Amino acid sequence: MTPVDVHQGTSPIILGLPHTGTHVPEDIRARLNDQGRLLTDTDWHVHRLYDGLLEGATTVRATFHRYVIDANRSPSGQSLYPGQNTTGLVPLIDFDNRPIWRPGHEPTEADTAERLATFHAPYHAALAAEIERVKALHGLAILYDCHSIRSHCPFLFEGRLPDFNIGTDHGRTCAPAIERAVVDVCEAADGHTSVLNGRFVGGWTTRHYGQPDNGQHAIQMELAQATYLASEALPFAYDPDKAERLRPHLKVVLERLEDIALSMKRKER
């Protein structure tokens, strides 16, 4: 299986999907313990949730699971949130602080290096290539990084997570108009809660590619899975009714971003 699946579009919007993949090579799966093999920390069905919302959007999707290696972590292994609980480049624990590898079969430095080359690097090479291609078409690109997580993860955060968690690294990764547009749509979404740069301020992908001065804008959307799943537990089933209440808001977000991108393009001319 190829590590990344790319669908090219003509819109200035790129959807990044680093955590929806569930592929684990058999030699790696054999080293996971029973808990790890459940793959509970997947961004379940997020690619389905966004499918068809913006005609012409490019999608870049990692097919491998984050337990193999996390495509949204720095290749250096540097923590996203120093001093806070989180998981690493090659996670040793899940979001509930439970070990995911069989004793004595934890990944080594050599394993990490091999997985960086085999999985992490190809995903980011594809993502970087699509950003450059879209910039060549429009003069700028907006990377919208799609994520989800259980609304309750006591190891990672207290209480219940808001429905929409918008991350821009405190305004560093995109133009103010882009940040404001997403916040406005989410705040106006009836029956939903939202926060800007709360517990999640954007992962490595958003921070790495978000270079507004270079025509690269990035924003992360971390959705609470309660907004579109029947249950935030196995089997993590997609709830079509919930999803159809959520999708219109996400569609407006993407359309608003596309409008802003095209407006910025016209102003630059």
Beta strands, then each sheet from edge to edge (+ up, - down):
strand 1: 4-7
strand 2: 13-17
strand 3: 58-62
strand 4: 141-149
strand 5: 164-167
strand 6: 194-196
strand 7: 216-224
sheet 1: 1+ 3- 2- 4- 7- 5+ 6+
end
